[in-house]
């Protein structure tokens, strides 16, 4: 995905090891090297599939050490890869972070950011110790292949400078590679199993709750801090007060932060933790849904402001950069991913504690209806405003579209898990999915209201219908859980 940018618009590619411009180009002109590069990627992918099929096993995996630390390190590496790979003094190489860059490079970086933690989890779930070590070694090698060239370019070229992101990715993956060379299997100690269960669950819940609250705090700051930093380039020029653009989605991000903060606080309370944790495991996507909409304002404002005087006769008066609000919003997105990972790990530990004695909840018709309506709702605009075209999944794919896609995938995942989960967790998962679709419907007053003259669109009504279906399914699952509790009593 990263290298497909060469075919779409090569001059916007930031790959110092493959492309270093020395003049302005208006488009791409790929040569034979590009096709050899793509062929190498295809062959590597085919080799990986064959290797995975050869090593797959139906044996039960052993409990692994570092099963929390390694995925967290992979997430840290992902964060580093999403930042600007180099700092550039070269006017023809506009080094930018992933969210400031073009498609498909943005898609490639986001897929990479998701793939590294997933690879870490799959590696630690492998039954064979050798396969687990090899998979972690492959993870480290892949991250090094992306992060190392920009660092070397910053060290050896005068017009490029090293940034902290790739260095952070290198350090995190180096630690993963070091841990891969240690003994990964835990030593079985049956006599201590019961004693270890409760503290383990306590720490998992504590980590999940604190990460959820930290995400909410970062989102709150991102909602109100300036999204654009404006600097005067000419002596004596005064920066206008209105130059720091406020995002029309800031109230949307504020509500998403509150929606996440409530279950995050509930996870920290023992009596409510079991129900709050599945809700948090879905509600984190609301931060991505609102955060990408807020970031879109900052990215659009900086790009438009910096290009306003490009090629003109007059020198630009102001420089536009991402402000503190954009940085905090981006931090909220990263923390939301960490909270989701911690919530998933907590769910695994809770499942081990509870056992499989309770049959799963079955509300298939309502769950499927809610999931289908939710996907349609996230794919269509919630409001109509004259002269405004909202980002979507099937048309005008832009930065907010990644939030819509994330929310749709999370709702689908929650619905699928709810059909196999025990009644109480199923009810909580479906309630969290309903919160997400209701949050999407709330864009009408929260975002459309600030634009003026907004009217409901198809996405609004579909989001309301999805919310009703998911709430009904959650109610049925909750009723099943209550009936089972009375029978048990």
N, C-alpha and C positions, 0 to 999 in steps of 0.2 A: 504494500500500500504506500509506503514512504517513497519508493522509487518510481511508482506510477506518476508521481508529480512531474517527472521529466517529460512524460508524454503529454500531460495536460498543459503545463506552463513551466518549462524548465528554468527560466530565470528567477522564479520564486523559490526554487529548491535550495535548502540549506544543508548541503552535504559537502563540506570542504574536501573530503577525500576523493570525491567524484566530480565535483564541479566548482570552479572558482572563477567568476566572471571578471573580465577586464574591460568591458564596455557594456553599454546599455543595449538590451535586446528586447524586442516587443513580443516575441513568441518562441516556441520550441522548434528545434530541428534535430530530432534524435537520430543517432547513427547506429552502426552495427553493435557498438558496445552496449547500448541500452537493451537490445534484444538478447544479447549474451547474458546480461545481468538478469533479465526476466527468466531466461531459460535456467540459469543457476538457481533462482528461487524456486521454480517449479520442480526441478529435480530434488532440491533439498526437502521440499514439502513431501514429495513422493517417498523419499527415503525415510522421513520421519514417520509417515503412515505405516510403511512396511516394518520399521523397527518396533513401533508400538504394537502392531498385530503379532509380531514374533515373540514379544515379551509379555503379552497380556496373560493373566493368570486368574483363576477363579478361587484361589486360596484366600483365606481370611487374612487381611493385613494385620501386622503387629502394631501395637501402640508405639508411636514414634516420639522421640525427643524432638524438641525445637518446633513442635507443631503449631505453636503460637508465634514464636519469634521469627521463623523463616518467612511465613506469609507476610508478616509486618515489614520485614526487611525488603521483601519484594515490592510491597506498596511504596516504601520509601524510595526505592530505585525508580518506580514508575513516576513518582512525583518529580524526581530529578530529570527524567527524560521529557517531561512535559514543559519544562522551562526552556528559555532561550539557550541553544547549544553553545553559542559563542557570542562575544561582544565584538561588533564589527566597526572598524573605521573606514571600511571600503564602501564607497557610495553605491557600488553596483551590487553589493551583497547585503540585503536588508535582513539581518538576523532578528528573528522574532520567536516568541514562545508559541507552543502548539496552538493555543486558542486564538492567537493573532494571525496564524498562518493560513494558507489556502487549503482547499479540498483538492486532492485526497490526502495530503500530508497530515491534516488534522485527524482524519479517520485512521490513518496508520498509527499515529502516536496514541490515540485513544485505544485502539485495539491492542497495541503493545502494552499500554498501562494496565489493561484488563487481563492480558495473557500472562504476565509475569506472576501475579498472585495466584492465578488459576494453576499455572504450571507448578508452583510451589506446593499447593494443596494436593495436586495429583501425585507429585513425587513422594510426598510423605504418606500417601495412602497406598503406595505400591507394596504388594506382599513381600517382594524380594528386597533385601538390603542393598544388593548391587544395583538393582534397577532404581531404587530411591536415590542412591548416590549419583548414578549416572544422569538421572533427570535433573537433579540440582546442579550438577556440573554443566549440563546443557543450558540451563536457565542462566547461569553465570556467564557462559560463553556468549550467549545471544545478547545479553545486556551489554557486555563488554564490546561487542561488535558495533553497537550503536553509540555508546558513550565515549569510547576511547578516541576515535578519530577527531572529534571536535576539540578534545583536550590537547591532543598533539598539534592540531592546527593552531590553537591559541598559544602554544608554547613556542612554535617554530616560525610563525609568521608575524611580521611587525604590525600588520593591519588588522589582526585578529587577537582577541584576548580571551583567556579562560574564564568561564562563569562557574557558579557554584553547583548548578544542576547536574551536569555530567559527572563532576567530581563526587557529588553525593551518591549518584547511581553506581559509580565505580566502587566506592567504599562499601556501600550496602551489599553489592553482589560479591565483592571480595570476601566479606564476612560469611555470606551464604556458601561460597565455595569452600571456605575453611570449615564451616560446620558440616559440609557434605563429607569431609574426610574424617569425621568423628563417628563413633558408634551411634547409629540412629535408633536402634531398637531399645525400648525400655526394658529393664530387668523386671521380670514378674515377681511381685511380692504380695501373694494373696492375703497374708495376714494383715497387711496395711491397706488393702483396697478400700475397705469401708471407711477407715479413718481419713483416707485421702480424698474421698468423693466430695464431701461437704466443703472443705476449704478450696478445692479446685473450682467448684461451682461458684463459690463466693467471689473469687478473684476474677473469674470470667465475667460475672454480672457487674462487678465493680468497674472493670475495664470498659465494658459495653456502655454502662450508664454515663461514665465520665466522658467517654468519647462523644456520646450523643449530646451531652450538655455543652461540651467544647464546640461541637459543630453548630449548635444553636447560637452560642455567643458570637462565634465568628460571623455567622450569617447576619445577626443583628447589627454588628459593627459594619459589615459590608453594605447593609441596606441604607445606612445613613452617612457613611463617610464619602468624601468626594470620589466619583468614579474616574475623573479625568484630572490630571495635574497639568496646569498651564504655566509655562515659563515665558518671560519676555526675552526675545532674542536680541532686541536692539536697546541700547542704553536709553533710559528715560521713558520707555514704553510702560504703561500701566496695565496690569492684567485686569480685565473686567470681572466684576464679582460673579456674573452669571456664566463665566466661562467653564466652570466645573459642572458639567452636565449631570443632572439628576436623572436616574433611570425611571421611566414610568412603571417599571416592575418592582420598585423598591418596597412598596407595601405588600406585594405578593411574596417577596422574600421574607419580610417581617412575619407574615402569617405562617409561612412554611417553617420558620424557626420556632414559633410558638407551638405549632403542631408537633414538631419533633421533641421539643423540650419536655412536654408532658409525659410521654412514655419513657423518655430517658430518665426523668426523675423517678418514675414508677419502677424502673428496673433496679434502682438503688434501695427500694423498700422491699423487704423479704416477702410480705404478704401479697404484694401486687406484681412481683418480679416475673412470675411465670406467665402472666397474661400480658404484661407491658412489653416483654422482650420480643414476641412476634410482631406486635404493632410497630415497634421501633425498627424491626427488620424490614418493614415495608415503607415506613414513613420517611426514612432517610432519602428516598428518591425524590421527595418533594423539594428538598434543598437543591438537588440537581435540576429539577424542573424549573424552579424559580431562579436559581443562581445563573444558569445559562442565559436566561432572558435578561438579567441584570448585566451580565458581562457583554452581551451583544451591544448594549448601549455604549459601554466604554470602548469597545473595539471599533464600532462604527464612528464614534466621535473622534477618536485619535486618528484613524485612517483618513477620514474626511478632512480633519483640520490640517494634517501634515501634507495632504495632497493639494490643498486649496491653492497654494502658491507655486506648485511644481510646474516648471516650464514657463512661468509668467515673467513679465519684465521686472516686477517689483519683488524685492527680497521679502520673505515671510517675516512677520512681526512676532508671532508667537510659535512656541513649540508645544506639542500636545503629547503627553505620555499617560500611561495607565496610572490612576491615582490609588490612594490607600484603600478606597472602597473596593476597587477591582481586585487588589491583592488579598483583602480579607475575604471577599467572595470566593476567590480561587482557593484560599485556604479552607473555607467551609466545604467546598466540593471534595477536597482531598480528605478532610476529616470525616465527611459523610461516607466515603468509601471505606475508611478504616472502621467506622462504627458498624457498617454493614457486615464487614468481615468478622468483627468481634461478635456481632449478634448471631451470625451463622455458627461460629464456634461455640457460643453459649448454648445454642439450640442442640448441638450434638451432645454436649455434656448433659443437658437436661434430659435428653432422650435416653442416654445411658442410665441415668438415675431412675427414670420412671419405668423403664422396661417396656415391653410391648403387650402388656396384658389387656389394655383397653382397645377395643376395635376402632378402626378409623371412622371418621364422620363421612356420610354419604349424602350430599346435596347436589348431585351432578348437574341437574337441569339448570338450577338457579346459578350455580357457579359458572357453568359454561356461558350462560346468557350474560352474566355480569362481565366476564372476561372479554367476550366478543364486543359488547357495547363499549367497554373501556378502550379497546384498541381502536375502534372507530372514532371514539371521542378524542383520543389523543392525536389522531390523524387529521382531524378537521378543526378549523378555527372556532374559537368560542364566541367571538364577537366580530361584528362588522363595523368598520369606521371608514367613512369616505376618504379615499386617498391613501389608505393604510392597508398593506398586504402582510398578513401575519405569516411567520415561518411555519412550516408544516412538515409532515413526513413524506408526502407524495408530491408536493410542489413547493418551490422556494426553500430548499433544504439549506438551513443556515445554523448558526451557533445554537439558538433555542431548540432546534430540531433534535439535537443530541439529548436535551432534557426530556423532550417528548418521547423519544425512543427509549430512554432509560426507564421512564415511568411506565410505558406500555409493557416492556419486558418484565419489570418487577411485578406488575399486576398479574401478568400471565404466569409468572413463576409462583406467586403466592396462591393463585387459584389452583395450579397443579398440585402444590404441596398440600393445600387444604383438603383435597380429595383423598389424601393418604394419611393425613395427620389425625391424631386423637381429637375428640370433639372440642375441648377447651382451646388448645393451640389453633385448631382450624377456625374457630370463631374469632380468635384474636387476629389471625392472618387476614381473614376476610374483612374484619373491621378496619384493619390498616389499609387494605386495598380500597375500601370505600372512602377512607379519609383522603387517599391520593386522588381519586376521581372527583371527590367534592372540592378538593383544592384546585383542581383543574377548572371546574365550573366557576370557582370564585375569581378566576381571571377576569370575568365580565365586569364586576364592580371594582376590583383591585387594580387592574391594568387598564381596561377599557374606560373606566370612569375618569382616569387622569388624562386620557386622550380626547375625551369630549365627544358626545354624539354617538356613543357605542350602542349597538342593538344586538340582541342575542342571535347567535348563528347556530348552525346544526350541531357543532361540537358541544355547545352548552346543554342542549336538550339531551343529547346522547350521554353526556357526563352525568346528568341528573338521573337518567334511567339506569346507567351502570351503578351509580351509588345506591339507588333503591334496591336493585337486584342483589348486590353484594351485601347490603345490610340485612336483607331478608334471609340470605343464605347464612350469614353470621348468626342471626337470631335462631334459625333452625338448629345450627350446630350447638349453640349455647343451650337450647332446650334439650337436645340429646344429652349433653354433658350433665345438666341438672337432673334429668331423669335417671341417668346412670348412677349419679351420686346418691339419689334416694333409694335406688335398688340396693346399692352397696351398703347403705346404712341399715 
